[in-house]
Amino acid sequence: MSAVPQDQARRPFAFGCSTAVFPADELAALVEHGGLFEALAAGEVAPASAEQEHFLRVDRDEAEPETVGERAWLRLKGRREFEQEQESAAPRPEAEDYGMVEWDEDRCWW
């Protein structure tokens, strides 16, 4: 790990996914701590407290989340993964109509 000070790791946080699935408290936690969480998870910053070490265990699926920030981080990771899978999935083929009309327009009298 490099010796990047934690105050420098507090950069603006880019969600990289839709934020519609986040409750307000989790959204606020990510806005405030997301840059640090990302730096910790990427190994750019060494953990400086027991809470940060626990966060890293949660990030690696070795422990259950205990704080709002840890829950938010797991939801963020899941959402990013989901959206990447959706983008890489092949587009659905359009349904063929086989020359049939949607409803019997020529037989409908009303």
ZARO-815489 format. One record per atom (N, C-alpha, C): residue number from 1; residue in one letter; atom name; x, y, z. Coordinates in steps of 0.001 Angstrom, whole numbers, m for minus. Each point is the difference from the previous one (the first is absolute). Layout:
residues N
+-----+------+------+---------+---------+---------+
!  nr ! rest ! atom !    east !   north !      up !
+-----+------+------+---------+---------+---------+
! NUM !    A !   CA !       X !       Y !       Z !
...
+-----+------+------+---------+---------+---------+
//
This chain:
residues 110
+-----+------+------+---------+---------+---------+
!  nr ! rest ! atom !    east !   north !      up !
+-----+------+------+---------+---------+---------+
!   1 !    M !    N !     834 !   m1189 !       0 !
!   1 !    M !   CA !    m834 !    1189 !       0 !
!   1 !    M !    C !     869 !    1239 !       0 !
!   2 !    S !    N !    m434 !     968 !    m728 !
!   2 !    S !   CA !     742 !    1247 !     m29 !
!   2 !    S !    C !    m328 !     824 !    1237 !
!   3 !    A !    N !     798 !     992 !     210 !
!   3 !    A !   CA !    m150 !     825 !    1200 !
!   3 !    A !    C !    m800 !    1258 !    m294 !
!   4 !    V !    N !   m1145 !    m146 !    m627 !
!   4 !    V !   CA !    m860 !    1151 !    m272 !
!   4 !    V !    C !    m715 !     374 !    1288 !
!   5 !    P !    N !     128 !    1220 !     459 !
!   5 !    P !   CA !    m713 !     410 !    1208 !
!   5 !    P !    C !   m1511 !     m88 !    m204 !
!   6 !    Q !    N !    m706 !    m331 !    1062 !
!   6 !    Q !   CA !   m1443 !    m194 !    m110 !
!   6 !    Q !    C !    m739 !    1281 !    m350 !
!   7 !    D !    N !     518 !    1144 !     398 !
!   7 !    D !   CA !    m682 !    1240 !    m360 !
!   7 !    D !    C !      80 !     260 !   m1501 !
!   8 !    Q !    N !    1039 !    m483 !    m659 !
!   8 !    Q !   CA !      89 !     134 !   m1457 !
!   8 !    Q !    C !    m922 !    m991 !    m702 !
!   9 !    A !    N !    m383 !   m1080 !     691 !
!   9 !    A !   CA !    m915 !    m985 !    m578 !
!   9 !    A !    C !   m1431 !     514 !      m2 !
!  10 !    R !    N !    m239 !    1104 !     656 !
!  10 !    R !   CA !   m1354 !     571 !      45 !
!  10 !    R !    C !    m242 !     866 !   m1232 !
!  11 !    R !    N !      m8 !    m645 !   m1110 !
!  11 !    R !   CA !    m254 !     670 !   m1266 !
!  11 !    R !    C !   m1493 !     m85 !    m323 !
!  12 !    P !    N !    m462 !     786 !    m951 !
!  12 !    P !   CA !   m1418 !    m111 !    m387 !
!  12 !    P !    C !    m302 !   m1423 !    m461 !
!  13 !    F !    N !   m1142 !    m505 !     414 !
!  13 !    F !   CA !    m355 !   m1386 !    m269 !
!  13 !    F !    C !    m931 !     m91 !   m1196 !
!  14 !    A !    N !     342 !    m863 !    m932 !
!  14 !    A !   CA !    m844 !    m260 !   m1172 !
!  14 !    A !    C !    m686 !   m1342 !     207 !
!  15 !    F !    N !   m1308 !     m20 !      10 !
!  15 !    F !   CA !    m745 !   m1224 !     267 !
!  15 !    F !    C !     213 !   m1045 !   m1100 !
!  16 !    G !    N !      m9 !     408 !   m1236 !
!  16 !    G !   CA !     197 !    m943 !   m1096 !
!  16 !    G !    C !   m1190 !    m901 !    m233 !
!  17 !    C !    N !   m1153 !     362 !     538 !
!  17 !    C !   CA !   m1222 !    m778 !    m194 !
!  17 !    C !    C !   m1188 !     886 !     375 !
!  18 !    S !    N !   m1184 !    m544 !    m209 !
!  18 !    S !   CA !   m1211 !     714 !     378 !
!  18 !    S !    C !     m94 !      77 !    1524 !
!  19 !    T !    N !    m434 !    1129 !     508 !
!  19 !    T !   CA !    m134 !     159 !    1446 !
!  19 !    T !    C !   m1435 !    m184 !     464 !
!  20 !    A !    N !    m890 !    m407 !    m888 !
!  20 !    A !   CA !   m1419 !    m130 !     330 !
!  20 !    A !    C !    m279 !   m1088 !    1030 !
!  21 !    V !    N !     882 !    m972 !     148 !
!  21 !    V !   CA !    m242 !   m1123 !     912 !
!  21 !    V !    C !     498 !     258 !    1415 !
!  22 !    F !    N !     629 !    1132 !     244 !
!  22 !    F !   CA !     591 !     275 !    1302 !
!  22 !    F !    C !    m952 !     777 !     897 !
!  23 !    P !    N !    m193 !    m470 !    1244 !
!  23 !    P !   CA !    m733 !     820 !     973 !
!  23 !    P !    C !     802 !    1271 !     308 !
!  24 !    A !    N !    m655 !     987 !     533 !
!  24 !    A !   CA !     636 !    1298 !     235 !
!  24 !    A !    C !    1212 !     m97 !     924 !
!  25 !    D !    N !     m87 !    m825 !    1043 !
!  25 !    D !   CA !    1127 !     m89 !     941 !
!  25 !    D !    C !    1218 !    m652 !    m659 !
!  26 !    E !    N !    m220 !   m1005 !    m845 !
!  26 !    E !   CA !    1116 !    m636 !    m689 !
!  26 !    E !    C !     595 !     939 !   m1050 !
!  27 !    L !    N !    m850 !     742 !    m677 !
!  27 !    L !   CA !     471 !     964 !    m991 !
!  27 !    L !    C !     883 !    1051 !     665 !
!  28 !    A !    N !    m433 !     501 !    1142 !
!  28 !    A !   CA !     783 !     997 !     733 !
!  28 !    A !    C !    1339 !    m582 !     462 !
!  29 !    A !    N !      m3 !   m1257 !     443 !
!  29 !    A !   CA !    1246 !    m631 !     448 !
!  29 !    A !    C !     983 !    m140 !   m1152 !
!  30 !    L !    N !    m490 !    m343 !   m1178 !
!  30 !    L !   CA !     895 !    m134 !   m1152 !
!  30 !    L !    C !     516 !    1348 !    m485 !
!  31 !    V !    N !    m845 !    1015 !      38 !
!  31 !    V !   CA !     456 !    1331 !    m394 !
!  31 !    V !    C !    1112 !     463 !     928 !
!  32 !    E !    N !    m147 !    m266 !    1284 !
!  32 !    E !   CA !     986 !     449 !     983 !
!  32 !    E !    C !    1262 !    m855 !      12 !
!  33 !    H !    N !    m148 !   m1334 !     m71 !
!  33 !    H !   CA !    1138 !    m893 !     204 !
!  33 !    H !    C !     356 !    m847 !   m1221 !
!  34 !    G !    N !    m715 !     143 !   m1087 !
!  34 !    G !   CA !     205 !    m865 !   m1157 !
!  34 !    G !    C !    1410 !      26 !    m562 !
!  35 !    G !    N !     609 !    1160 !     m56 !
!  35 !    G !   CA !    1366 !     101 !    m510 !
!  35 !    G !    C !     984 !    m781 !     856 !
!  36 !    L !    N !    m160 !      96 !    1317 !
!  36 !    L !   CA !     859 !    m751 !     913 !
!  36 !    L !    C !    m271 !   m1496 !    m118 !
!  37 !    F !    N !   m1282 !    m378 !     m82 !
!  37 !    F !   CA !    m339 !   m1418 !    m159 !
!  37 !    F !    C !     639 !    m572 !   m1261 !
!  38 !    E !    N !     m80 !     755 !   m1071 !
!  38 !    E !   CA !     566 !    m470 !   m1263 !
!  38 !    E !    C !    1517 !    m134 !      93 !
!  39 !    A !    N !     651 !     967 !     644 !
!  39 !    A !   CA !    1454 !     m55 !     156 !
!  39 !    A !    C !     412 !   m1170 !     891 !
!  40 !    L !    N !    m760 !    m252 !    1064 !
!  40 !    L !   CA !     290 !   m1140 !     869 !
!  40 !    L !    C !    m173 !   m1314 !    m754 !
!  41 !    A !    N !   m1093 !    m130 !    m724 !
!  41 !    A !   CA !    m287 !   m1244 !    m722 !
!  41 !    A !    C !    1019 !    m253 !   m1102 !
!  42 !    A !    N !     496 !    1058 !    m624 !
!  42 !    A !   CA !     977 !    m148 !   m1086 !
!  42 !    A !    C !    1419 !    m201 !     530 !
!  43 !    G !    N !     189 !     183 !    1300 !
!  43 !    G !   CA !    1329 !    m163 !     575 !
!  43 !    G !    C !     873 !    1227 !    m146 !
!  44 !    E !    N !    m588 !    1133 !    m349 !
!  44 !    E !   CA !     751 !    1239 !    m146 !
!  44 !    E !    C !     335 !     617 !    1355 !
!  45 !    V !    N !    m789 !    m345 !    1014 !
!  45 !    V !   CA !     159 !     549 !    1341 !
!  45 !    V !    C !       1 !   m1158 !     991 !
!  46 !    A !    N !     887 !      55 !     951 !
!  46 !    A !   CA !      29 !   m1015 !    1051 !
!  46 !    A !    C !   m1060 !     327 !    1049 !
!  47 !    P !    N !    m658 !   m1011 !     562 !
!  47 !    P !   CA !    m992 !     273 !    1049 !
!  47 !    P !    C !     682 !     586 !    1236 !
!  48 !    A !    N !    m618 !    1028 !     560 !
!  48 !    A !   CA !     599 !     697 !    1142 !
!  48 !    A !    C !    m736 !    m273 !    1303 !
!  49 !    S !    N !   m1099 !    m757 !     m50 !
!  49 !    S !   CA !    m764 !    m271 !    1216 !
!  49 !    S !    C !    m631 !   m1383 !     m97 !
!  50 !    A !    N !    m541 !    m437 !    1113 !
!  50 !    A !   CA !    m678 !   m1301 !      29 !
!  50 !    A !    C !   m1246 !      23 !    m878 !
!  51 !    E !    N !    m681 !    1155 !     m57 !
!  51 !    E !   CA !   m1191 !     129 !    m846 !
!  51 !    E !    C !     357 !    m166 !   m1474 !
!  52 !    Q !    N !    1121 !     565 !    m407 !
!  52 !    Q !   CA !     425 !    m121 !   m1397 !
!  52 !    Q !    C !     456 !   m1426 !    m322 !
!  53 !    E !    N !     614 !    m668 !     963 !
!  53 !    E !   CA !     369 !   m1400 !    m205 !
!  53 !    E !    C !   m1252 !    m865 !    m133 !
!  54 !    H !    N !   m1022 !     308 !     806 !
!  54 !    H !   CA !   m1263 !    m732 !    m111 !
!  54 !    H !    C !    m643 !     277 !   m1359 !
!  55 !    F !    N !      61 !    1230 !    m463 !
!  55 !    F !   CA !    m526 !     327 !   m1320 !
!  55 !    F !    C !     664 !    m858 !   m1076 !
!  56 !    L !    N !    1306 !    m159 !      87 !
!  56 !    L !   CA !     701 !    m817 !    m990 !
!  56 !    L !    C !    m438 !   m1459 !      70 !
!  57 !    R !    N !    m268 !    m506 !    1199 !
!  57 !    R !   CA !    m504 !   m1378 !     120 !
!  57 !    R !    C !   m1386 !    m109 !    m626 !
!  58 !    V !    N !    m827 !    1021 !     197 !
!  58 !    V !   CA !   m1330 !      23 !    m625 !
!  58 !    V !    C !     142 !      61 !   m1521 !
!  59 !    D !    N !     899 !     827 !    m484 !
!  59 !    D !   CA !     224 !     127 !   m1438 !
!  59 !    D !    C !     422 !   m1328 !    m617 !
!  60 !    R !    N !     742 !    m797 !     736 !
!  60 !    R !   CA !     491 !   m1294 !    m500 !
!  60 !    R !    C !    m951 !   m1146 !     340 !
!  61 !    D !    N !   m1199 !     312 !     501 !
!  61 !    D !   CA !   m1011 !    m994 !     387 !
!  61 !    D !    C !     481 !    m929 !    1105 !
!  62 !    E !    N !     823 !     524 !     890 !
!  62 !    E !   CA !     487 !    m779 !    1137 !
!  62 !    E !    C !    m760 !     330 !    1275 !
!  63 !    A !    N !    m818 !    1058 !     m30 !
!  63 !    A !   CA !    m766 !     425 !    1171 !
!  63 !    A !    C !   m1314 !     622 !    m474 !
!  64 !    E !    N !    m957 !      40 !     914 !
!  64 !    E !   CA !   m1294 !     614 !    m286 !
!  64 !    E !    C !      82 !    1514 !     246 !
!  65 !    P !    N !    m721 !     794 !    m794 !
!  65 !    P !   CA !      12 !    1455 !     215 !
!  65 !    P !    C !    m673 !     370 !    1318 !
!  66 !    E !    N !     596 !     958 !     692 !
!  66 !    E !   CA !    m533 !     458 !    1279 !
!  66 !    E !    C !    m425 !    1462 !     m38 !
!  67 !    T !    N !     489 !     759 !    m963 !
!  67 !    T !   CA !    m319 !    1428 !     m52 !
!  67 !    T !    C !    m767 !     312 !   m1280 !
!  68 !    V !    N !    m589 !    1178 !     m21 !
!  68 !    V !   CA !    m713 !     459 !   m1198 !
!  68 !    V !    C !     964 !      99 !   m1177 !
!  69 !    G !    N !    1199 !     490 !     254 !
!  69 !    G !   CA !     986 !     129 !   m1066 !
!  69 !    G !    C !     398 !   m1341 !    m594 !
!  70 !    E !    N !     144 !   m1000 !     845 !
!  70 !    E !   CA !     355 !   m1335 !    m503 !
!  70 !    E !    C !   m1137 !    m602 !    m816 !
!  71 !    R !    N !   m1237 !     173 !     471 !
!  71 !    R !   CA !   m1152 !    m486 !    m780 !
!  71 !    R !    C !     m88 !     726 !   m1336 !
!  72 !    A !    N !     229 !    1310 !      39 !
!  72 !    A !   CA !     m51 !     789 !   m1227 !
!  72 !    A !    C !    1077 !    m445 !    m982 !
!  73 !    W !    N !    1193 !    m305 !     499 !
!  73 !    W !   CA !    1092 !    m430 !    m866 !
!  73 !    W !    C !    m344 !   m1320 !    m693 !
!  74 !    L !    N !    m570 !    m935 !     747 !
!  74 !    L !   CA !    m392 !   m1274 !    m602 !
!  74 !    L !    C !   m1099 !     187 !   m1038 !
!  75 !    R !    N !    m966 !     879 !     292 !
!  75 !    R !   CA !   m1060 !     275 !    m978 !
!  75 !    R !    C !     596 !     648 !   m1249 !
!  76 !    L !    N !     959 !     891 !     187 !
!  76 !    L !   CA !     656 !     661 !   m1125 !
!  76 !    L !    C !     747 !   m1015 !    m869 !
!  77 !    K !    N !     746 !    m886 !     633 !
!  77 !    K !   CA !     727 !   m1020 !    m755 !
!  77 !    K !    C !    m966 !    m872 !    m799 !
!  78 !    G !    N !   m1091 !    m398 !     635 !
!  78 !    G !   CA !    m993 !    m823 !    m680 !
!  78 !    G !    C !    m660 !     728 !   m1151 !
!  79 !    R !    N !    m317 !    1258 !     201 !
!  79 !    R !   CA !    m657 !     785 !   m1056 !
!  79 !    R !    C !     934 !     210 !   m1182 !
!  80 !    R !    N !    1267 !     305 !     281 !
!  80 !    R !   CA !     970 !     166 !   m1085 !
!  80 !    R !    C !     132 !   m1287 !    m809 !
!  81 !    E !    N !      87 !   m1123 !     699 !
!  81 !    E !   CA !     128 !   m1292 !    m675 !
!  81 !    E !    C !   m1244 !    m290 !    m842 !
!  82 !    F !    N !   m1183 !     267 !     551 !
!  82 !    F !   CA !   m1245 !    m220 !    m728 !
!  82 !    F !    C !     m54 !     827 !   m1273 !
!  83 !    E !    N !     331 !    1291 !     107 !
!  83 !    E !   CA !     m63 !     866 !   m1169 !
!  83 !    E !    C !    1035 !    m383 !   m1053 !
!  84 !    Q !    N !    1173 !    m450 !     421 !
!  84 !    Q !   CA !    1007 !    m455 !    m965 !
!  84 !    Q !    C !    m481 !   m1250 !    m727 !
!  85 !    E !    N !    m646 !    m909 !     716 !
!  85 !    E !   CA !    m545 !   m1194 !    m641 !
!  85 !    E !    C !   m1095 !     369 !    m993 !
!  86 !    Q !    N !    m844 !     971 !     362 !
!  86 !    Q !   CA !   m1073 !     419 !    m892 !
!  86 !    Q !    C !     549 !     634 !   m1268 !
!  87 !    E !    N !    1066 !     781 !     136 !
!  87 !    E !   CA !     602 !     643 !   m1165 !
!  87 !    E !    C !     671 !   m1005 !    m924 !
!  88 !    S !    N !     601 !   m1032 !     585 !
!  88 !    S !   CA !     724 !    m965 !    m822 !
!  88 !    S !    C !    m898 !   m1096 !    m562 !
!  89 !    A !    N !   m1217 !    m113 !     513 !
!  89 !    A !   CA !    m917 !   m1026 !    m501 !
!  89 !    A !    C !    m428 !     341 !   m1421 !
!  90 !    A !    N !    m204 !   m1038 !    m789 !
!  90 !    A !   CA !    m445 !     206 !   m1375 !
!  90 !    A !    C !   m1404 !     599 !       4 !
!  91 !    P !    N !    m260 !     925 !    m902 !
!  91 !    P !   CA !   m1345 !     582 !     m41 !
!  91 !    P !    C !   m1024 !   m1052 !    m415 !
!  92 !    R !    N !   m1193 !     126 !     533 !
!  92 !    R !   CA !   m1068 !    m931 !    m338 !
!  92 !    R !    C !    m417 !     200 !   m1452 !
!  93 !    P !    N !    m211 !   m1085 !    m710 !
!  93 !    P !   CA !    m483 !     160 !   m1372 !
!  93 !    P !    C !   m1450 !     484 !      11 !
!  94 !    E !    N !    m339 !     801 !    m986 !
!  94 !    E !   CA !   m1375 !     479 !     m84 !
!  94 !    E !    C !    m906 !   m1160 !    m378 !
!  95 !    A !    N !   m1169 !     m18 !     584 !
!  95 !    A !   CA !    m950 !   m1063 !    m283 !
!  95 !    A !    C !    m503 !     122 !   m1431 !
!  96 !    E !    N !     m37 !   m1128 !    m704 !
!  96 !    E !   CA !    m523 !      12 !   m1372 !
!  96 !    E !    C !   m1506 !      50 !      49 !
!  97 !    D !    N !    m588 !     700 !    m947 !
!  97 !    D !   CA !   m1455 !      89 !      m7 !
!  97 !    D !    C !    m628 !    m992 !    m986 !
!  98 !    Y !    N !     806 !    m635 !    m827 !
!  98 !    Y !   CA !    m470 !   m1003 !    m957 !
!  98 !    Y !    C !   m1124 !     513 !    m897 !
!  99 !    G !    N !     m61 !    1287 !    m200 !
!  99 !    G !   CA !    m998 !     594 !    m880 !
!  99 !    G !    C !   m1389 !      70 !     595 !
! 100 !    M !    N !    m122 !    m239 !    1297 !
! 100 !    M !   CA !   m1324 !      15 !     633 !
! 100 !    M !    C !    m256 !    1378 !     597 !
! 101 !    V !    N !   m1228 !     455 !     m73 !
! 101 !    V !   CA !    m361 !    1276 !     622 !
! 101 !    V !    C !    m198 !    m223 !    1489 !
! 102 !    E !    N !     153 !    1050 !     777 !
! 102 !    E !   CA !     m89 !     m86 !    1455 !
! 102 !    E !    C !   m1389 !    m457 !     461 !
! 103 !    W !    N !   m1033 !     469 !    m660 !
! 103 !    W !   CA !   m1368 !    m398 !     330 !
! 103 !    W !    C !    m811 !       4 !   m1291 !
! 104 !    D !    N !   m1125 !    m576 !      33 !
! 104 !    D !   CA !    m802 !    m148 !   m1226 !
! 104 !    D !    C !    m678 !    1318 !    m338 !
! 105 !    E !    N !     786 !     922 !    m520 !
! 105 !    E !   CA !    m500 !    1328 !    m329 !
! 105 !    E !    C !   m1084 !     m81 !   m1067 !
! 106 !    D !    N !     163 !    m873 !    m969 !
! 106 !    D !   CA !    m980 !     m77 !   m1088 !
! 106 !    D !    C !   m1303 !    m645 !     446 !
! 107 !    R !    N !     m21 !    m678 !    1150 !
! 107 !    R !   CA !   m1237 !    m671 !     459 !
! 107 !    R !    C !    m665 !     743 !    1151 !
! 108 !    C !    N !     622 !    1025 !     486 !
! 108 !    C !   CA !    m538 !     727 !    1146 !
! 108 !    C !    C !    m989 !    1062 !    m495 !
! 109 !    W !    N !   m1226 !     m21 !     459 !
! 109 !    W !   CA !   m1015 !     925 !    m479 !
! 109 !    W !    C !    m216 !    1190 !     919 !
! 110 !    W !    N !     584 !      18 !    1189 !
! 110 !    W !   CA !    m228 !    1141 !     899 !
! 110 !    W !    C !    1088 !     990 !     m44 !
+-----+------+------+---------+---------+---------+
//
